[in-house]
């Protein structure tokens, strides 16, 4: 099963070569701190939705190397026998803190922080990135599409176009967290409780001698959940009229009502308007109209702007692949080391300012305005800093430092929660319905200006003065070493 698979060997080869090198030195047990974060919101958006933590937890709990794995690595003829034995007996013993799934997140703040012996912290890099990058990407795209639907249900339809089985199943999970109402993927329902929905394909209609016969048989089979696909031949001349006849001939005598019709091609805005008139005149104002066919947030917005009478959107390939920008871009960077209880901050410097890291073991906070209940900014502090909510707090844009704002009536809430301590799971994974509700609640705490698609308002991810000073001291001291 996807959620039980041991992926210990799904790592980059350099993680093993470095681990072997660490094993031969005093750095084998040196404590390292790594942050997993991202640098830019996909699609030029104002926020992202983090997802994938549950799979990270499962991965850590299942992390082990089999005899076959060890023999495979031995065959490379570059690894110390002592290191191979270390892997044979491997167990993660470190600490992990993470931002809960469903939380809106912003560039450069740590979504996951790992504190562990260097070999362990380095070894888990690929899977942490793979799991969080993928689901955060899909959750972020789904959130945009759900916003565009403006209260109308969105169902994820993209399994057959996803990049592999995990892409389909975990993508459906991420989309549901971000607000989609369901999925076409049955395995996502079986494994994660994402409601699976679906009715018929065009082949059902083509299989029968006539469209009306196909519709009537479907009504007889599913009288309490009838949704008919009406665009196999001609939507307005045959599809909708035959659907109405089937409703009249089969459902009405049973005292049943149709659930809906689906449009999957053509001028969906025009067809939905005309189909709505026909259904209403026939006495079926409660029959919903479902639309699919290569939809995304922009097409949905345009359809509604044109007055389309659509109640439910089925969104496939452009959601499950995040087609417009299919890379989340999360990275995993060393930010500190620890020896004899002393933490030493580390920084990566680059000519590309965006790639300069925020050093040190950090504690991220979200600052809420008490009057509005809205999120005002996020603040990255050194791990041992405390925020005094009784005093005014001046925040600033780290890239444009002259842009400042002083908060006087606010509440500071830590963003991360402990997930593993000394290798033991201490975080109770929430049910997917709870994550979904939490995500919706957290999105409501963002200003609409941050959630708009074009030119969204920039949300501050500020550094405390202490962290700011540490970062710039390191920039000055390390800058000359390049």
C-alpha positions in Angstrom: 0.0 0.0 0.0 1.2 3.5 -0.8 1.1 4.7 2.9 2.9 1.6 4.2 5.8 1.5 1.7 9.3 1.6 3.0 11.1 4.2 1.0 14.5 4.3 2.8 16.3 3.8 -0.5 14.4 6.6 -2.1 17.1 9.1 -1.4 19.7 10.9 -3.5 23.0 9.0 -3.7 25.0 11.9 -2.3 23.1 11.6 1.0 24.7 8.1 1.3 28.1 9.2 0.2 28.1 12.1 2.7 26.7 9.8 5.4 29.6 7.4 4.8 32.0 10.4 5.0 30.5 11.6 8.2 30.7 8.1 9.6 34.5 8.2 9.2 34.8 11.5 11.1 33.8 13.1 14.3 30.8 14.6 12.5 28.9 11.3 12.6 27.1 12.2 15.7 27.3 16.0 15.4 23.8 17.4 15.8 22.6 19.2 12.7 19.5 21.5 12.2 17.8 21.5 8.8 14.9 23.7 7.6 12.5 22.6 4.9 11.0 25.8 3.3 10.1 27.2 -0.1 11.2 30.4 -1.8 8.3 31.4 -4.0 4.5 30.8 -4.2 3.5 28.9 -7.3 1.5 30.8 -10.0 2.5 34.2 -8.5 0.0 33.6 -5.7 0.0 35.2 -2.3 0.0 32.1 -0.1 0.6 28.3 -0.2 -1.1 25.5 1.7 1.2 23.0 3.4 0.4 19.3 3.2 2.1 15.9 3.3 3.1 15.8 7.0 1.2 12.6 7.7 3.2 10.8 5.0 6.5 12.2 6.4 5.5 10.8 9.8 4.8 7.4 8.2 8.1 7.5 6.4 10.1 8.2 9.5 8.3 5.5 11.4 9.0 2.9 8.7 12.6 4.0 8.0 14.8 0.9 7.8 17.3 -0.8 5.5 16.7 -4.4 4.5 19.4 -7.0 3.9 18.8 -6.6 0.2 19.4 -2.8 0.5 22.7 -3.4 2.3 23.8 -5.9 -0.3 23.0 -3.5 -3.1 25.0 -0.7 -1.5 27.9 -3.1 -0.7 28.1 -3.9 -4.4 28.9 -0.2 -5.1 32.3 -0.9 -3.5 32.6 2.6 -1.9 31.0 2.3 1.5 32.7 1.4 4.7 31.5 -1.9 6.3 30.9 0.0 9.5 28.6 2.5 7.7 26.7 -0.4 6.1 26.2 -1.9 9.5 25.1 1.5 10.8 22.4 1.5 8.1 21.4 -2.1 8.9 20.5 -1.1 12.4 19.3 2.4 11.5 16.7 4.1 13.6 15.8 7.8 13.5 16.6 9.3 17.0 16.2 13.0 16.3 13.6 15.7 16.8 11.2 17.1 14.2 8.9 20.2 14.4 6.4 21.0 11.7 3.7 23.4 10.7 0.4 21.4 10.7 -1.1 20.3 7.4 -3.7 22.7 6.0 -1.9 25.8 7.3 -1.4 28.7 4.9 2.4 29.2 4.6 4.7 31.8 3.0 8.2 31.9 1.5 11.3 31.4 3.6 9.6 30.2 6.8 10.4 26.7 8.0 7.6 24.3 7.3 9.6 21.4 8.9 12.6 21.7 11.1 14.8 18.6 11.7 17.3 18.3 14.6 19.2 15.0 14.5 22.7 13.5 14.1 24.1 14.7 10.8 23.8 11.3 9.0 20.2 11.0 10.0 19.2 14.5 9.2 20.9 14.3 5.8 19.4 10.9 4.9 15.8 11.9 5.1 16.1 15.0 2.9 14.8 13.6 -0.4 11.6 12.0 1.0 10.7 15.0 3.2 11.0 17.2 0.2 9.2 14.8 -2.1 6.2 14.4 0.2 5.8 18.0 1.3 6.6 19.5 -2.1 4.1 17.4 -4.0 1.1 17.7 -1.7 1.7 21.3 -0.9 1.8 22.1 -4.6 -1.6 20.3 -5.2 -3.2 21.7 -2.1 -2.1 25.2 -3.2 -3.5 24.8 -6.7 -6.7 23.2 -5.3 -7.2 26.1 -2.9 -7.1 28.6 -5.8 -9.6 26.6 -7.8 -12.0 26.3 -4.8 -11.7 30.1 -4.3 -12.6 30.6 -8.0 -15.7 28.4 -7.7 -17.0 30.9 -5.1 -18.9 28.5 -2.9 -19.7 26.0 -5.6 -18.5 22.4 -5.1 -15.3 21.3 -6.8 -14.5 17.6 -7.4 -11.0 16.4 -8.3 -11.2 14.4 -11.5 -7.6 13.9 -12.5 -6.4 10.4 -11.6 -5.8 9.2 -15.1 -3.6 12.3 -15.9 -1.6 12.2 -12.7 2.1 11.4 -12.6 1.8 7.8 -11.3 -0.2 6.1 -8.6 1.1 8.2 -5.7 0.5 11.4 -7.6 -3.1 10.4 -8.1 -3.9 9.2 -4.6 -1.9 11.7 -2.5 -2.9 14.5 -4.9 -6.5 13.7 -4.2 -5.8 13.8 -0.5 -4.1 17.2 -0.8 -6.9 18.6 -2.9 -9.5 17.5 -0.4 -7.5 19.2 2.5 -7.6 22.4 0.5 -11.4 22.4 0.0 -12.3 20.1 -2.9 -15.5 18.2 -2.2 -14.4 14.8 -3.4 -12.4 12.8 -6.0 -12.9 10.3 -8.8 -10.1 8.2 -7.3 -11.5 5.2 -5.3 -8.2 4.3 -3.7 -8.0 7.8 -2.2 -11.4 7.1 -0.6 -10.3 3.7 0.7 -7.0 4.9 2.1 -7.7 8.4 3.3 -11.5 8.9 3.4 -11.6 11.4 0.5 -15.2 10.9 -0.8 -15.2 9.2 -4.2 -17.8 10.3 -6.6 -18.7 9.7 -10.2 -21.5 8.7 -12.6 -20.9 7.6 -16.2 -18.6 8.1 -19.2 -19.6 8.7 -22.8 -19.1 5.0 -23.4 -22.2 4.2 -21.3 -24.3 6.3 -23.6 -22.6 4.9 -26.7 -23.1 1.3 -25.5 -26.9 1.5 -25.9 -28.9 1.7 -29.1 -30.3 5.2 -28.2 -29.3 8.0 -25.8 -32.7 7.8 -24.2 -32.4 4.1 -23.5 -29.0 4.7 -21.9 -30.4 7.5 -19.7 -33.5 5.5 -18.6 -31.4 2.4 -17.7 -29.1 4.6 -15.6 -32.1 6.1 -13.8 -33.5 2.7 -13.0 -30.1 1.6 -11.7 -29.4 4.7 -9.5 -32.8 6.4 -8.9 -31.6 8.2 -5.8 -28.3 9.5 -7.3 -28.9 10.1 -11.0 -26.5 12.4 -12.8 -26.5 12.1 -16.6 -23.8 13.0 -19.1 -25.6 14.9 -21.8 -23.0 15.9 -24.4 -22.3 12.6 -26.1 -24.2 13.7 -29.2 -25.9 17.1 -29.0 -26.4 18.8 -25.6 -29.5 21.0 -26.4 -31.1 19.0 -29.2 -30.9 15.5 -27.7 -28.9 15.4 -24.4 -31.0 17.6 -22.2 -34.3 16.7 -23.8 -33.6 13.0 -23.4 -32.5 13.5 -19.8 -35.8 15.3 -19.1 -37.7 12.4 -20.7 -35.8 9.9 -18.6 -36.5 11.8 -15.5 -40.2 11.9 -16.4 -40.5 8.3 -17.5 -38.4 6.6 -14.7 -37.8 8.9 -11.7 -41.1 10.7 -11.4 -43.2 7.5 -11.1 -40.8 6.4 -8.3 -41.1 9.7 -6.5 -37.4 10.3 -7.0 -35.6 13.5 -8.1 -32.5 13.7 -10.4 -29.3 14.9 -8.9 -27.9 16.5 -12.0 -26.6 16.6 -15.6 -23.0 17.0 -16.7 -21.5 19.1 -19.5 -18.0 18.0 -20.7 -17.5 19.9 -23.9 -18.6 22.8 -26.0 -19.4 26.4 -24.9 -20.1 25.5 -21.3 -21.2 29.0 -20.3 -23.8 29.1 -23.1 -24.9 25.5 -22.8 -25.3 25.7 -19.0 -27.5 28.8 -19.3 -29.7 27.1 -21.9 -29.8 23.8 -20.1 -30.9 25.6 -16.9 -33.8 27.2 -18.7 -34.9 23.8 -20.1 -34.6 22.0 -16.7 -36.5 24.7 -14.9 -39.3 24.8 -17.5 -39.6 21.0 -17.2 -40.0 21.2 -13.4 -36.5 20.3 -12.3 -35.1 23.5 -10.8 -33.3 21.4 -8.2 -31.4 19.4 -10.8 -27.8 20.6 -10.6 -25.5 21.3 -13.6 -22.0 19.8 -13.4 -19.2 21.1 -15.7 -15.9 19.6 -16.5 -13.4 19.8 -19.4 -9.8 21.1 -18.7 -10.9 23.6 -16.1 -8.7 25.7 -13.8 -9.2 28.8 -11.6 -9.0 31.2 -14.5 -11.5 29.4 -16.7 -13.9 29.0 -13.8 -13.7 32.7 -13.0 -14.4 33.5 -16.7 -17.3 31.1 -16.8 -19.0 32.6 -13.8 -18.3 36.1 -15.1 -20.2 35.1 -18.3 -23.2 34.1 -16.2 -22.7 30.3 -16.4 -25.3 28.4 -14.5 -23.0 25.8 -13.0 -23.4 24.2 -9.6 -20.4 21.8 -9.4 -17.1 21.9 -11.2 -15.1 18.7 -12.0 -11.4 19.6 -12.4 -8.9 17.1 -13.7 -5.4 17.4 -15.2 -4.9 21.1 -14.5 -5.4 20.4 -10.8 -3.8 17.0 -10.2 -0.6 18.1 -12.1 -0.7 21.8 -11.1 -0.2 22.3 -14.9 0.4 26.0 -14.8 3.4 25.6 -12.5 4.1 22.0 -11.6 7.0 22.6 -9.2 6.6 23.7 -5.6 10.3 24.4 -5.1 10.8 23.5 -1.5 14.4 23.1 -0.3 16.1 21.5 2.7 19.0 23.6 4.1 21.4 23.3 7.0 20.8 26.2 9.4 22.8 25.3 12.5 24.9 22.7 14.2 25.1 21.7 17.9 28.1 20.5 19.9 28.1 20.0 23.7 24.8 21.9 23.9 26.0 24.9 22.0 24.2 25.8 18.8 26.2 27.4 16.0 24.1 29.1 13.3 25.0 28.4 9.7 24.2 30.3 6.5 24.2 29.7 2.8 25.2 32.8 0.8 24.5 33.3 -2.9 24.7 36.0 -5.6 21.0 35.3 -5.9 19.6 37.1 -2.9 16.5 34.8 -2.8 18.8 31.9 -2.1 20.5 33.3 1.0 19.2 31.3 3.9 17.9 32.4 7.3 20.3 30.9 9.8 19.9 29.3 13.2 17.4 27.1 15.0 14.2 29.2 14.7 10.7 29.4 16.1 8.2 30.8 13.7 5.1 32.7 15.0 2.0 34.0 13.3 0.9 37.4 14.6 -2.9 38.0 14.7 -4.6 41.4 15.0 -6.9 41.0 18.0 -9.4 43.5 16.6 -10.0 41.9 13.3 -8.8 38.3 14.0 -6.8 38.4 10.8 -3.2 37.3 10.4 -1.0 40.4 10.3 2.4 38.8 9.6 4.7 35.9 10.5 7.8 36.4 12.6 10.9 34.2 12.7 12.6 34.2 16.0 15.7 32.5 17.5 14.4 29.3 19.3 14.8 30.8 22.8 13.2 34.1 22.2 9.8 35.0 23.7 7.4 37.6 22.3 6.0 40.1 24.8 2.4 40.7 23.6 1.9 43.5 26.1 4.4 45.7 24.3 4.2 47.2 20.8 6.0 45.2 18.1 7.5 46.7 15.0 7.7 44.4 12.0 9.3 45.1 8.7 9.8 43.6 5.3 13.2 41.8 5.3 13.7 42.7 1.6 12.5 46.3 1.8 13.4 47.3 5.4 11.9 50.8 5.2 8.4 49.2 5.0 7.5 48.9 8.6 4.3 48.4 10.7 3.8 48.5 14.5 1.4 46.1 16.1 -0.1 47.1 19.5 -3.0 44.7 20.1 -2.0 41.3 18.9 -1.6 37.6 19.7 1.5 35.6 18.8 0.9 31.9 18.1 3.7 29.4 17.4 3.3 27.9 13.9 5.2 24.7 14.5 4.3 21.7 16.7 6.6 19.0 18.0 6.2 15.8 15.9 9.1 13.6 16.9 11.2 13.9 20.1 14.2 11.6 20.5 12.9 9.6 17.6 9.5 8.9 19.1 6.3 10.3 17.6 4.6 12.7 19.9 2.1 14.3 17.5 -1.3 12.8 17.1 -2.1 12.9 13.4 -5.5 14.6 12.9 -8.3 13.1 10.9 -8.5 14.4 7.3 -11.9 16.0 8.0 -10.3 17.9 10.9 -7.4 19.0 8.6 -9.8 20.2 6.0 -11.9 22.2 8.5 -8.7 23.7 10.0 -7.5 24.7 6.5 -10.7 26.5 5.8 -10.6 28.3 9.1 -7.0 29.4 8.7 -7.7 30.7 5.2 -10.5 32.8 6.6 -7.9 34.5 8.8 -6.1 35.9 5.7 -7.1 39.2 4.1 -8.8 38.8 0.7 -6.0 40.9 -0.8 -3.5 38.1 0.0 -5.8 35.5 -1.7 -6.4 37.3 -5.0 -4.9 35.6 -8.1 -3.2 38.7 -9.7 -0.8 41.0 -7.8 -1.7 39.7 -4.4 -0.7 41.7 -1.4 2.8 40.7 0.0 2.5 39.0 3.4 5.4 39.9 5.7 7.6 37.0 7.0 9.7 39.1 9.3 12.9 38.4 11.3 13.2 39.3 14.9 15.9 41.9 15.6 18.0 39.2 17.2 17.8 36.9 14.2 18.3 39.8 11.8 21.5 40.8 13.6 22.8 37.1 13.6 22.1 36.8 9.9 23.9 40.0 9.0 26.8 39.3 11.2 27.2 36.0 9.3 26.8 37.7 6.0 29.6 40.1 6.8 31.9 37.4 8.3 31.3 34.8 5.6 30.9 37.0 2.6 34.6 37.4 2.1 35.1 33.6 2.0 33.6 33.2 -1.5 
